[in-house]
Amino acid sequence: MELNTSGIIGQSTTLADVFRILGKVAPTDSTVLVTGESGTGKELLVRALHANSCRADKPFVPINCGAIPKELLESELFGHEKGAFTHAIRSRPGRFELADGGTIFLDEIGEMELSLQVKILRVLQEKEIERVGGSGCKKVDVRIVAATNRDLEAEVEAGHFREDLYYRLNVIPLHLPPLRERGGDVLLLARHFLDHFCRKKARPPLGLAPDTRRILAAYAWPGNVRELENFMERLSILVDGAVVQPSDLPRKILDQVGDISVLPDVEEAGAPEADASPAQPAPVASGPAQTRPDAQSGDFVWPDLAVLEAHGLNLKDFLDAVESRLIDEALNRAEGVKNQAAEYLGIKRTTLIEKLKKRNP
């Protein structure tokens, strides 16, 4: 059965190793501890684990142990009875009860207080919880998956994390590598995010100049995938041209990568068909009806290889970009009426609709 990776994008061998382990452990009920730096996408990985498990049709309940005040976390996890504390005006189930039959995801478990760690250990051992202010235990059938960006072995040594809980959680360790160790995945993700935000903002797709690709691949991305995603959104808003040039990148990134001329060439593995649209594309003619006269001489100006080289495009990229711009112009002139836009372009309405579907799947 094909593995459901729940939207995780990447082709690197390091990520393939993670998927290989994921495929083996997902169908079991074993406890999993996911480790990795902040921003690497640990929750996505845990969601993929749940999606490929026998519990996929049951609840997936995440809780960030570091985002909830410690005095409220116990109630969030285990629930409370009416009158257990001030403002407890009614009984309320906790996350473990809500996840019954499914998976509970304890994110940033390294932030949890020692006193609460004891109660998590009991759930792992006895498969039962007790609500705050309650007088009895309740059995729960949940798979526990935890994640942290901390070194829990070091935390155990420092006395900040219970050793017995660590070993209970670390039955199956899954380490999500940082983005800097995922090779070509940087450009694959950059293209995915950039296209997503360009579509969201209703602007033509932005291209990446060759030097820009080399810089993005060489940068260390300390904030990992989250940093890359946020940066691509910024570019989709601030870049004026149709191709992201090194001059569009912040000084922080340029200083970190150093001399651009010595950076290795990189390819956009897995990039979509249309990579970029030139800022001012030369006209392309498919016949006399599509020619455009030069403003000064009155003759048609044919594009040459210099146009492709200047914008870091290949022939397919260029033709797709020009087609996209002409379609947009026709739709604007026709005020969105597809029949009229198709007439302007000299194509059938069904052909235009198919082209729009391919451009915006």
N, C-alpha and C positions, 0 to 999 in steps of 0.2 A: 504494500500500500504506500502511495506517495506521501511523503512527510509534509504536513501542514506547518510551514514556517511562520505563519501569522504576520506576514509583511516584513520579515527580516530580510534585508537586501545585502547580498554579498556573494562573491565567488572565490574568495581567498581560501587557501588550504587550511589556514588556522580556523576559519569559520566552518569549513567543511568538517574538521575534526569535532567541533562542538556539535554540529548537526548529527554526526555519526553516533556520539554518545547519547544525544537527545532521543534519537530513534530507538535506542536500546532501552533506555530507562523510562520513557514516557508511558508505555503500556503497564508498567508495574505500579505498586503503591509505595515504593521506597521513598524515604525522605531525601530531599535534594537541597544542597546548599550552593547557591549561585554566587560567585565572587567576580569582582571586576571593578574597575575605576568608575567614578561617577560619570554618567552620560554615555555609557557604553550600550545601553539598551537592555538592562537586566530584566525589566518587567516584560518587555516583548518576548524575551526568551522563555520566561516563566509562563506567559500566556500560550506560547507554542507548546510547551510541555503539557499544559492542561488540555489544549485542543487535540493533542495526539494520544490522550489517555483514555482509559475506559470511563472516566468521569466527565467526558467532554460535554455531555448533555445536562450536567449538574452545575450548581453555582461555582463561579470563580470569584473569590472575595479577597481583594487586596487591602492591605492596611500598612501605612508608613509609620513604623514605630518611632521614628525620629521627629515626625511632624505633629504628634499629639502630646500634650502635656502629660508628664508621668502620672499625675494624680487622676487623670481621666482615662489613661490607656487601659487599665485593668477593666474598667466598665465597658470600654469599647470592645475589648477582646471577648470578655466573658458575659457581658450583660449585667443587669442589676434588678433587684426587686424593689417594689414600691416602698419608699421611706428609707432606703438604704443610706441615703445621704441627702443633704439639702438639695432641693429642686428635683429629687427623684419622685415625681408625682404619680408615676405609673411604672409598672414593670416593663423591662425592655430587653429583648434578646441581644446578645453580642455577636461579633463577627464569626466566632466559631459555630454558633447555632445557625447563623445564616448560611454558612458554608457546608452544612451537614450534607453528606453524600458527594460533595465536590472537593474543591481545592481551596485552601487558604494560603495567601501569599504574605509572609511577614517580611516586608521590605525594611532595609536598614536595621536589622535585628541587633547589630552591634551597639546601637544606641539604647537598648533596653536596660532598665534598672535590674540589679542583681535579684532583688526581692521578687520581681515579676518573672525573671528567668526560671525560678523554681517552679512556678505554676505552669509555665510552658513545658517544662520537663515532665510534669505530672500528666499533662495532656498527651504527650508523646508516649509515655509509659502505660497509662491507664485508659487512654481514650475516653476521658470524661472531664467535664468542666463543672465549676460551681459559680453561680452568679454572685456578684457582690451583694452582701446582705442576705444571701440565701442560706438554707439549712440542709440542702441535699445536693447530691451530684446528679449530673445529667450526662448520659452517654452521647458521644458525637462520633460520627464516621467521617473524618476529614483526612485529606492528604495535606501534609504540611510541607511547604516549600519556603525556604528563607533566602534572603539575599543581603549582601553587605559589601561596602567598598573598603571596609577595614580589614586588617590582618588579624583574624580572630585568634590565631595561635599566639601572636604577640599580646593580644588583649588578655588571653588566659594567663600568660606569664606575668602580666602586670596586675593580675587580680581583678580585672574589670569584666571578665566574662567567665561563666562557670565552665569548667573543663568537662564535666559530665554532659552538659547541654551541648557543648561544641561537638563532642563525639556522636551524640544522638542525632544532631542535625547533619553532620558531615558524612552521612552514609554514602551518598553519591555526590562528589564534588563536580561542579560544572564551572569552569572559568571562562568568562567572556573576555577575549583579548581587547586591548585598547586599539583605537583606530589606527595609530601609527604602526601597528604590527599587522595590519590587514592589507597591505600592498595596494593593488589596484582598486580595492573597494572604496577608497577615498573618492576617486573620480566617478565611480559608479553611483555612489550616494550623492555626490555633489550634483551630478546631472539629474538624478531623480528629484532632489529637493528643488533645484532651480526650475525645472520644468513645472513642478507642482505649483510653486509660488507664482510663476509667470502666468499659468493658466488661471490661477485664483485671482490675479490682478488684471486679467483680460489683456495681457500684452504678448506680443510675439515671443517665442522662445529665445533666450539669450544664448549666444555661443561663448565658448571658452577659447581664447587665443592660445596657441601652442605654449608660449612662455607662462601664461596663467596656469595651464594644466600642470606644467613642471613645478611651479611654485606651490600649488595646492597639494600635489603629491609629496613634496619635500617637507612641508610644514608639519610640526609634531602634533597639532590638535590636542592640546592638554585637556580641553573640555569634551573631547571625543565626539561622538555622533551628534550629541545635543548642540555642541558648539558649531559644528559644520552646518546643521540644519538652520540654526539662527543666523549664521553668516550668509547662507544662500538666500534667506528671506531678505536680508539687508541689501544684497546685491540686486535682487529683483525690484527693489524700490528705488535705489539710488543711482544705478548705472544708466546713463543717458543714451549711450550707443546701443548697438545690437550685439556687440561682442565684448565680453569682459576682458579688459586689458590689464597688464600688471599695474598700471597707474591707477586703476580702480580699487586696488587692494590696500589695506591699511599698512602704515609703517611698521607696526608690530610684526606682521607676517613677513614683510620684505626683509626686515632686519634679522629675523630668526633664520631664514633660509640662506642669507648671504648672497654671494655672487651668482646671479641667475645664469650666466654663461657657462658655468661648470655643472649645472644641474643636469641630470640625465633626461633624455627624451622619454615621454610616456604616452601611451595610447589610452583612449577612453574605452576600455573593454566593456562590452555590453551596452554601449551608448545607443540611444534610439536613432532612427533613420535621419531625422532632422536635428542637426546639432546647433545650428545658428542661422540667423538671417542677417545679411550685411546691412550696415547702417544706411548706405545709399547704393543699392544694388544696380549694376548696369543692366539694361533691359535684355531680356532673352526672347528670341524669336522662334516660334514654331512654324511660321509661315508669314507671308506678306502682311496678313491682316493684323499680326501682333507686333509689327515693327514700330519703332518710335524714332522720329527724326531728331538729329542732333540740334541743339538750340541755335548753334551758330552756322553750321554748314548745311543743315537741312537733310543730311544723310543719316541713315540708321547707325547707331553706335553699338557694335558687337562687343560683348564681354570677351576678355582674354584671360589667360592664365594668371596674369598679374592681379586680377580682381580676386581670384580664389586664394592666391598666396597671401594677399594683403589681409584677408579676413580669416585665414586659417581654415578654409573650407575645402571639401572635395566636390566633385561635380554633382553628386546626389544631394549633398547638403545645400548647394547653391540653387539647384532647380527646385527643391522642396521649399526653400525660403522664398524664392520669387513667386512660386505658385501661391504660397500662403498669403503674401502681401497683396497679390492681385485679387484673390478671393475676398480678403478683408476690404479692399477698395470697392469691389463690386457690391458687396453687402452694404457698405456705408452709403454708396450712391443710390442703391435701391431701398434704403432705409429698412434693411432687414428682410425685405420680401424676396424669398429664394427664387421664385419664378423669374422675376426681373433680373436678379443678380446672375442667374444662369444664362439669360439672354445676352447680357453684357459680355459674359465670358465665352459665349459661343458653344456652350455645352448643355446637355440635358439637365433638368432639375434633379433627377435621380442620381446623376453623376456627381453633381455638386453636393448632395446630401451625403453620398458615400465618402467623398473627400473630407467633409466636415467631421464625419464619424471617426475616420482614421486619425484626424488631427486632434480630436478631443474625445478619446475613447471613454 
